[in-house]
């Protein structure tokens, strides 16, 4: 993809991740000070739409990224750093690597990511928190999606059980049609080994979740859980 078109696509993705709202050409030019004329932006957006990378919701003049766009975006993901106070919090919480510590870590992850977090300490011992964060996201205002996400929460243990043996150790991103938790969601999860036990934890959010920040968060917690210190 040529650089100008990629810049416009990634700017649309980043703006949509921030706001949850469709993104218009005027927002791109004015807010992000792109050195590109509004007419050129509109032309590039029309091409991106033809390529299936952005789409127009019926109720808006703006565009939203598609699953195909997010898949391209996460291939070139640049992770963000955690804040110093966040690092200190997790270092304190995870000094003890037990179930209570992991529950506290899950709560902190839910607060930082503003999404839901699940943690399977063993294959059949599941804890989750932050569901209200998930339901507060703009995507899930629609009644049918509230129902869909509620079904996912109710089936979390079944879904985790079905993927448990097939998940590789380390952090991984699943989104859209490749996401076992639902095609309208994004998930970043990690499987870890601790002594004789294995576990899985992860962040569950809308498909437009902040993958840069959340991947950093999951990897940091994974490294703390699996380190010898």
C-alpha positions in Angstrom: 0.0 0.0 0.0 1.4 3.4 -0.9 2.5 5.6 2.0 -0.2 8.3 1.7 -3.1 5.8 1.6 -1.6 3.9 4.5 -1.2 7.1 6.5 -4.9 7.9 5.9 -6.0 4.4 6.8 -4.0 4.2 10.0 -5.2 7.7 11.0 -8.8 6.5 10.5 -8.1 3.4 12.6 -6.4 5.4 15.5 -9.2 8.0 15.5 -11.9 5.3 15.5 -10.1 3.5 18.4 -10.2 6.7 20.4 -13.8 7.8 19.8 -15.8 4.8 18.6 -17.4 7.2 16.0 -17.3 7.1 12.2 -14.4 9.2 10.9 -15.0 11.9 8.2 -12.4 13.4 5.8 -12.7 16.8 7.6 -11.7 15.3 10.9 -8.6 13.8 9.4 -7.5 17.0 7.7 -8.3 19.4 10.6 -7.5 17.3 13.7 -4.5 15.5 12.5 -3.1 18.3 10.4 -2.4 16.0 7.4 -0.6 17.8 4.7 -3.1 16.6 2.2 -6.1 18.4 0.6 -9.6 17.4 1.7 -10.4 16.4 -1.9 -7.4 14.0 -2.0 -8.4 12.5 1.4 -11.9 11.9 0.0 -10.5 10.2 -3.1 -8.1 8.0 -1.0 -11.0 7.1 1.3 -13.1 6.1 -1.7 -10.3 3.8 -2.8 -9.9 2.3 0.7 -13.7 1.7 0.7 -13.4 -0.1 -2.7 -10.6 -2.2 -1.3 -12.8 -3.3 1.6 -10.7 -1.5 4.3 -13.2 1.0 5.4 -17.0 1.0 5.3 -19.8 3.6 5.8 -22.4 3.0 8.4 -25.9 3.7 7.1 -26.5 6.5 9.6 -23.2 8.5 9.1 -21.2 10.3 6.5 -18.0 9.1 8.1 -16.2 5.7 7.7 -15.2 3.0 10.1 -12.3 0.4 9.6 -13.2 -3.1 8.7 -11.8 -6.3 10.1 -9.4 -6.5 7.1 -8.1 -3.0 8.1 -7.5 -4.0 11.7 -5.7 -7.2 10.5 -3.3 -5.0 8.5 -2.9 -2.6 11.4 -1.9 -5.3 14.0 0.7 -6.7 11.6 2.7 -3.5 12.0 1.8 -2.8 15.6 4.1 -0.6 17.6 3.5 -1.2 21.3 3.1 1.6 23.8 5.0 1.7 27.1 3.2 1.3 30.4 3.3 4.3 32.7 5.7 4.1 35.7 2.9 4.0 38.2 1.2 1.2 36.3 4.4 -0.8 36.3 4.8 -0.3 40.1 1.2 -1.4 40.7 1.7 -4.7 38.8 5.1 -5.3 40.4 3.6 -5.0 43.8 0.5 -7.1 43.0 2.4 -9.9 41.3 5.0 -10.4 44.0 2.9 -13.4 45.0 1.9 -15.6 42.1 -1.3 -17.0 43.5 -5.0 -16.8 42.7 -5.7 -13.8 44.8 -2.8 -11.8 43.2 -4.0 -12.8 39.7 -7.6 -11.6 40.5 -6.1 -8.3 41.7 -4.0 -8.1 38.5 -7.2 -8.8 36.4 -9.0 -5.9 38.1 -6.2 -3.5 37.4 -6.0 -4.6 33.8 -9.7 -4.0 33.4 -9.3 -0.6 34.8 -6.4 0.4 32.6 -7.8 -1.1 29.4 -11.4 -0.1 30.1 -12.5 -3.5 28.8 -13.3 -6.9 30.3 -10.6 -9.2 31.6 -10.8 -12.9 32.1 -8.3 -15.2 33.9 -8.5 -19.0 33.9 -6.2 -20.1 36.8 -6.6 -23.7 35.7 -8.7 -25.1 32.9 -11.9 -25.1 34.9 -11.3 -22.2 37.4 -12.4 -19.0 35.7 -12.6 -15.4 37.0 -13.6 -12.3 35.0 -14.1 -8.6 35.8 -14.8 -5.4 33.9 -17.9 -6.5 32.1 -19.5 -3.1 32.8 -16.6 -1.5 30.9 -17.4 -3.7 27.9 -21.1 -2.9 27.9 -20.4 0.8 28.2 -18.5 0.8 24.8 -20.4 2.7 22.1 -20.6 -0.4 19.9 -22.7 -2.3 22.5 -25.4 0.3 22.8 -27.4 -1.6 20.2 -29.8 -4.1 21.8 -28.8 -7.0 19.6 -25.1 -6.6 20.4 -25.8 -6.3 24.2 -27.4 -9.7 23.8 -24.5 -11.1 21.8 -21.9 -9.9 24.3 -24.0 -11.2 27.2 -24.0 -14.7 25.5 -20.2 -14.5 25.2 -19.8 -13.7 28.9 -22.1 -16.6 29.8 -20.1 -19.0 27.6 -16.6 -17.8 28.6 -15.8 -21.0 30.4 -16.9 -23.2 27.4 -15.0 -21.0 24.9 -11.8 -21.1 27.0 -12.2 -24.9 27.5 -12.5 -25.4 23.7 -9.4 -23.4 22.8 -7.2 -24.2 25.9 -5.0 -26.9 24.4 -4.6 -25.2 21.0 -3.4 -21.8 22.3 0.4 -21.3 22.2 2.3 -19.9 25.2 2.9 -16.1 25.0 0.5 -13.2 24.0 -1.7 -13.4 20.9 -4.3 -11.2 19.3 -7.6 -12.6 17.9 -10.1 -10.3 16.2 -13.3 -10.6 14.2 -14.0 -13.8 12.3 -10.8 -15.4 13.8 -11.8 -14.6 17.3 -13.3 -17.5 19.3 -15.0 -15.1 21.6 -17.1 -13.5 18.8 -16.6 -11.8 15.5 -17.6 -8.4 16.8 -14.8 -8.5 19.5 -11.1 -8.2 19.8 -9.2 -10.3 22.3 -5.6 -10.3 23.4 -4.8 -13.3 25.5 -1.8 -15.1 26.9 -1.3 -18.7 28.0 1.3 -19.3 30.6 3.0 -22.1 32.6 3.7 -21.7 36.3 5.2 -24.7 37.9 3.0 -27.7 37.2 0.0 -25.4 36.3 -1.0 -23.6 33.2 -3.4 -20.7 32.9 -4.9 -18.3 30.4 -5.7 -14.6 30.9 -6.8 -11.9 28.4 -8.5 -8.7 27.6 -11.9 -8.8 25.8 -13.1 -5.7 24.1 -14.7 -4.3 20.9 -12.9 -4.9 17.6 -11.6 -1.3 17.8 -9.8 -1.9 21.1 -6.5 -0.1 21.7 -4.3 -3.0 20.5 -1.0 -1.1 21.0 -1.7 -0.4 24.6 -3.4 -3.6 25.5 -0.8 -5.9 23.9 1.8 -4.1 25.9 -0.3 -4.6 29.1 -0.9 -8.4 28.4 2.8 -9.0 27.6 4.0 -7.1 30.7 1.7 -9.1 33.0 2.7 -12.4 31.2 6.4 -11.6 31.7 5.8 -10.9 35.4 3.8 -14.1 35.9 6.4 -16.3 34.1 9.6 -14.6 35.4 11.6 -16.3 38.2 11.7 -13.1 40.2 
